[in-house]
């Protein structure tokens, strides 16, 4: 009987944990600088960025009971981060932290000194680091890829690894009666009568509301580009529009609902974004065939506005936010055969330009381009839709800074899901092979693009653009903050500045009296705080800093200081 009661108590204890309502991770008014589904450069934001007034230091609390399954420190990404596994099958992630509570910090620092690396990741089993709901785990910071102090909170379903939208699920409440905002609206003609589809910009409006009550003339088939953001009370952040809806009369042309997005789907944002007009917030209604976000999209005619007659039709565009606020633009559309014939003429002209160097590429097939001294390979499904691959030799090698022919490959406005492998032959001296790399070429200006010497040229992975081979033979520079010859700041802090003029800093190392010392690099500045338990007071010490760039050039600088 006692055993049965114990099992029942264990069951109900687990059930209570499984139903535990998450608390706020901060004791500040709930306000967000970033929301779930917000459009980033190449992915959807899948967490909540909590505002803290631009300062570090607010205490962060575990939102539910569980155990710490991972502690991570990185110069990029989430910076200092805590991962907590919960008995309800979820994991909560707290990113960009300033520091950890002492219990966690000791474990991290021990691993950093043991591995002599700043970036570490420690994993734990259940029972090693238990935490309770509302227990402090660290402080808000600005580490990793973060431009201002905030807390990135992300909750994932452990079974599927899908990030969950805790704002939409009602766990957190904010005042929000501000509807989303239309910024721009674009119209594109579409012709698919030839081998490859042709898309052609028709018109745009920087004041979409002015379209209300007007009639817009369109060809037989067209689609929209919708530039919109959301706002919330009490924050200037650009937040997520979570639903886009386009209706022709009463029929749905296009509907996209953010919902909850699996990480494998997130990068397909590039297939949803209209790249040709610039800006990160333009969603196109055209559904590309290789868009794996299709389960979030309803588009019966691939998102095309199809006008089969010459009558006026009502077109409605509606955008909605997380809290049911919405904005709508309504106007008339009418088919115009002049636009249709113009679009067909453009498509025919493009198809018949024999002097233009270009070849078709099909999204579902691998693609190989070769010419004298160049090869470029794309795996299948690198593109979201089929298109043209223009190419041209822009310039020859000049033997001063450009050590190969300069090749323009592909259309940079055409998004890629996977970069291709580029190989460029070069006749550069053997003494420079270890310093060779690929470079992006634009208006005579070169920028580093990775790659390594391989056989008789340089090989690397790049997207569409204009490329060549160059070298980086200049080592990084190292300098110290100092005042009147003293490099030690108040509180035992030393600041070191690392700069590289081309390929960028790959690695660095700081030693004091011949031993590795913990330091942190962010945006070219290394911060080092002397540890009295490791550095003796009342004596002179020697600090040695080594920095290496991505082409193997290195610099070593040493200084003395009194602590």
Phi, psi and omega in degrees: 000316180298322179296319180296317179298320179297318179295321178295318178298318179297318180297312182292327177297316179294320180298319178296319178296319183295333181260010184299130180276128182293142175265175177287141178282350182224152175259057176226160177304137183287117179205142190239138173267343178209142184236170180295132178090358178299142184277119174255185188301315182221021180196166173274141173286127187241038176208192176242126176263109184275128179282144181226021177077018175079014180233151177273162169118342179297139181290138177255137183240145174297132184281338177212163176288155180166212176220148177289118181260344179200139168239129186228140175230128182212148175287334178245202177054229182274004179062233174280121186220145175243134176245125181241125177267133184247152182292349178273009177087017178242165175230132176252138182241133180239111188247162178066029183291148176288314177200172179259163171297154186309321181301320179281320185299322180298317180296317180295314182295322177300317179292321179298315180288326179293322181266351185052045178223140174288316183278119179220160175218120181248133179246147186226154177264166177302134179098343181281314181228071180290147176225150178258156174304129179085005179278138180293137179235350180164197182231151179296140181214204185216036183272163180073207179279080181218138182257350179202153181302130175191169173250124171267113177252125180227135179239127184242146170281117185296329183291322184248348185066016178280126174294136183260145181266093184287342175286314179294330180281358173086011181284334179234143186239135172224155174282122181210102174238020181260122180285161175299163186240126169285127177259314178211157175226132183240147176240132181232133171280155183220129180231123180236029182277345180256187183302316181243144179292148177240130177246137187220125179293133181258307181196166176217161178225121175279353177230073186306328181299334181291347178285340183303129179084357180262173175243124180255127180271134184225156173286184182306314180234136179206172175212169184249154165243123186247116178257110185212152175222167175246154175234155173230157177301136172080009178215147177264003183296146172273113187251181191275135161277124188259351176213133174241129182225130176236125180241132170254112195055241179254004183267137179284123173272318185203134171219125175238123176243125182299310182058228176235125194251126177289145181306327179294334181273336191304319183287351176284004169306325180298333177282339182268338185273141175274102188284336191288343186254357180079161182090147185269354190250014183265112178262131178262149180276346180287126180267111178288149183295332180256045177253104183280008170275007188301334179289345175265358188238136169245116184212086186303322179250038183061023179083009179276142170273109184253118180251106183266357177223186185247018178280162171282140179230148177278129174241131182234133177239123181233137175237142185226153178252185185298335187252018176086000174287142182215158174231144184226139170241130179235135177203173180265151172229147179218141178289137179231112184290340175296316177295323179297315180292324178296318180294318178296323179294319177299314181297316180295318180298318179297320183289335186260003181282088184290333183281348180276126181279107179196155179225151178284145172232132182259132189298330185269004181240148171293155184231131177231122174245129176226145174205186183299112175078012182213144169216144181219124185238130175242130174289162176302149179068021172285330179263159176268338177207161178289157181189191179263148177244093176284149178211152179194144171275113186278321183201161175269168176298145179248359175063005176256309176228343180248118188249023174205172169295151177264121184244132169266122185231115176079177181256112183300339179280352179270114186290146176244141173274327178231134175290157178266167177263121182251135172234126177238125176288150180211143178256026182295156178301147181301330181296343181259356186304319183290345181254006185279150178200170172274153178221143171278135185247124177213117179051040178082357181258133181257143173225144187298138182225018176080199180091159180222157177295136182213101178076261181239026179185195182244137181237138178192177181251124182218165174268202177282143181161198180245126193226155176204176175258136175219188178226159171231109181246005183263123181286162176295163174251146181233129177220159182245146163292135177207156176223119181053043177081358181257124182267357182267122178269174177301143180080012178071036182255140175236132178249131182234135182249125179248130178225145174221137190273356182213286190280344177091158182287126177266317184204159176211163180213136177240127176237142172238121182055039175084003180240141179301138178232139181296136176205167183230132178256129174212122179051048174081001180243126177263126177251128182230127176246120184295134180260112182300339178283344181245336181242121183289141178275160174076023180212168180272142181227161178243127176252133179238128180240129176240134177230139180232139178265181186285355175249016174084006175280139183223157179224141176233129179228138177233148177218159174251149177209160178249129182241000000 
